[in-house]
Amino acid sequence: MALSDETVDRLMGTGIPTVAEIEAKYPPRNLKEGQCVTRIAPSPTGFMHLGSVYAALISERVAHQSGGVFMLRIEDTDTKREVEGAAEFIIKALADFGLKFDEGPLNDHEEVGNYGPYVQSKRREIYQAYIKDWLKKGLAYPCFCSEDEINAMRERQTKAGGRPGYYGMWAKCRNLTEEQINANLDAGKPFVIRFKSPGKYINKIAIEDVCRGKRFFPENDLDIVIMKSDKLPTYHFAHLIDDHLMGTTHVLRGDEWLSSLPLHIQLFQVMGWNPPKYGHIAPIQKLEDEARRKLSKRKDPEANIAFYGEKGYPKEVVIDYLMNLANSDFEDFKRDNPTKTYLNFELKIERLNNSGPLLDFVKLENISKEFMATLSAEELYARLYEWAKKYDAALKQKMDTNSAYFKQILNIERGNCERVRKDFYMFSAIYPEIKYFFDDEFSLSAEEALSQLANLPKEDVKFIADTYLNLYNPNDTKDEWFAKIKEFALANGYAKNAKEITKNPDVKYKGTVSDVATVLRVLMTGRRESPDLYSIMQVLGPERVVQRLKLLA
Ligand code: GLU
């Protein structure tokens, strides 16, 4: 039933602009053929899901590939869930990942774009104007049911084996007369505003989803709440108004919203507005006990985007990884065009993985290893330093006091060398890999060294260390250094390699040249495996080398 202006003013107050005034402020966008306007619309809850960055990347790409517009809209009408500072966190996270929006809030009081405000709590009057319009047109009505009444109704519905919700004969306030409404207002009863759904649940409708193709749904018949008693709109209504006024052409969002699609389309239809194209992105999954499940905000630390910052995955790596999840042929593109970035790749919505891409840390680590291998020692140092500043004060201090030494360490097997090291993949794992360079961290005991070298008799290990101490010359070139080790080994009963041992079954070898080198390696690093030993010894410098060679003396 359409309500009179007086009753609508009593419900919603006066001094609110009219719909016509608002529409005039949001002229349609001047788009060229094919240009897309997308948005992400996160709620500031203090947590940013990896899936939200994934959806943001897809939305950003779709907009910018087409020469269109990418917007950020903060959906903060659910004041109970809002967390202080969360909007800033979202803005910063997008900037960190290089996902640049053309329109949206920049901070608490500034924004870019002509279709704002882009923070829903600043659009109160806009929603209220449309609510007034809907009440006058009979598209919405006030509902005075208390929470207890709603709960009791739900219980009855479930008991009777029916669908819970405010619809059809259960929609008690749907047919209140204007007099009844005014009497309730006189009595000071609180109310919400509900949408008067024209739909029938038994009707099936087909909707084209840009990710999933044609899908069939029952028509929406729920009289959902569109404005709460605090006079703030609910998400469904706010998204309708915003995407209409802001000229959104594509809503690409998580598939938890797929079930709301019939409602959303219906909301656009009752207004006679063109709905945007909707695409529902399948959630990122993980493998647990050989079964796939959705990445969970509650259970999985890696669902939180902050996890990647803390661990120290470079932002480019996270983005490239998400590109891989989105379009699996991105991997081929990267292999064929190693110097190009994801911005040169055309992401296709139709090619999204609709069964939910699987989070695979091995893949992520490999992408990261490849990326880190492209950094110079200076760049790696700078990035590690930035990371340490935020997450590891002790490391930052160590870098401050040993900056030149640190850069030399990071330069090992990097830059102009035959084989760039590819074992670094996250900043938090770098220091543990190199800490043997620092005497205060290097606590190898003679017993530990000997137990790592248990393949050789103790006396032989000692002999190698003692003899090498006399041969060692810090000025040797790499060739000289290696020739010395080899010469010493061959002269003392070690084979050139394992092949030589097999070839001469009658000769009693003590081991191989490589075994001799391993003795030195363990003494220098405390490990049997390491990057290039010559470089390590060069960086350690004669004083440390000599001291470490004397461990068994
Ligand atoms: N505010 C909604 C959310 O937090 C956005 C849904 C949409 O993109 O339409 O997920």
Boltz pocket constraint, residues with backbone or C-beta under 6 A from the ligand:
constraints:
  - pocket:
      binder: B
      contacts: [[A, 39], [A, 40], [A, 41], [A, 42], [A, 43], [A, 75], [A, 235], [A, 239], [A, 251], [A, 252], [A, 253], [A, 254], [A, 257]]
      max_distance: 6.0
